[in-house]
Amino acid sequence: MHRRVNITLPEETIRLIDRVAAKGDRSHFIAEAVRHYVGARGRAKLRRRLREGAVRRAERDLQVVADWSSLDEEAWQRSKR
């Protein structure tokens, strides 16, 4: 389903669109550009949230590694026998 909307864009933006979109295909180009932009913003937000979470949990994660590494080492030594 499509819906007609009126928008106002700067002249420079129209020139840029016309340079890359086929004649009569502005709507398709703009729709594709918006989907791409929204997807990129979503991925950037997810990366930021993952990074922030990793930083917040870093101390806890290092402690878990320290707590379990001796058990891992012990199990590995037993499996070599």
C-alpha positions as CSV (number, residue, x, y, z in Angstrom):
1,M,0.0,0.0,0.0
2,H,1.3,3.5,-0.8
3,R,0.2,6.8,0.5
4,R,0.9,10.2,-1.1
5,V,2.4,12.8,1.1
6,N,3.7,16.3,0.4
7,I,7.2,17.1,1.8
8,T,9.5,20.1,1.4
9,L,13.1,19.4,0.8
10,P,16.1,21.8,0.3
11,E,16.9,22.3,-3.4
12,E,20.4,20.8,-2.9
13,T,18.7,17.6,-1.5
14,I,16.5,17.4,-4.6
15,R,19.6,17.8,-6.9
16,L,21.3,14.9,-5.0
17,I,18.3,12.7,-5.3
18,D,18.0,13.4,-9.0
19,R,21.7,12.6,-9.5
20,V,21.2,9.0,-8.3
21,A,17.5,8.1,-8.8
22,A,16.1,7.1,-12.1
23,K,13.7,9.6,-13.7
24,G,10.3,9.3,-12.1
25,D,11.7,7.1,-9.3
26,R,12.2,9.6,-6.4
27,S,9.6,8.0,-4.2
28,H,11.3,4.6,-4.4
29,F,14.7,6.1,-3.8
30,I,13.5,8.1,-0.8
31,A,11.7,5.1,0.7
32,E,14.9,2.9,0.3
33,A,17.0,5.7,1.8
34,V,14.8,6.0,4.8
35,R,14.8,2.3,5.4
36,H,18.6,2.2,5.2
37,Y,18.9,5.2,7.5
38,V,16.6,3.8,10.1
39,G,18.3,0.4,10.0
40,A,21.7,2.0,10.4
41,R,20.6,4.0,13.3
42,G,19.1,0.9,14.9
43,R,22.4,-1.0,14.5
44,A,24.4,1.9,15.9
45,K,22.1,2.1,18.9
46,L,22.4,-1.7,19.5
47,R,26.2,-1.5,19.2
48,R,26.3,1.4,21.7
49,R,24.0,-0.5,24.2
50,L,26.1,-3.7,23.9
51,R,29.3,-1.7,24.5
52,E,27.8,0.1,27.5
53,G,26.6,-3.2,29.0
54,A,29.9,-4.9,28.5
55,V,31.7,-2.0,30.2
56,R,29.1,-2.1,33.1
57,R,29.6,-5.8,33.5
58,A,33.3,-6.0,32.9
59,E,34.4,-6.3,36.6
60,R,31.8,-9.0,37.3
61,D,32.8,-10.9,34.2
62,L,36.5,-10.8,35.1
63,Q,35.6,-12.1,38.6
64,V,33.6,-15.0,37.1
65,V,36.6,-15.9,34.9
66,A,38.9,-15.7,37.9
67,D,36.6,-17.9,40.0
68,W,36.2,-20.6,37.3
69,S,39.6,-20.6,35.7
70,S,41.2,-22.8,38.4
71,L,38.4,-25.4,38.0
72,D,38.9,-25.3,34.2
73,E,42.6,-25.8,34.6
74,E,42.1,-28.7,37.0
75,A,39.6,-30.4,34.6
76,W,42.0,-29.9,31.7
77,Q,44.9,-31.4,33.6
78,R,42.8,-34.4,34.6
79,S,41.7,-35.0,31.0
80,K,45.4,-35.1,29.9
81,R,46.0,-38.2,32.1
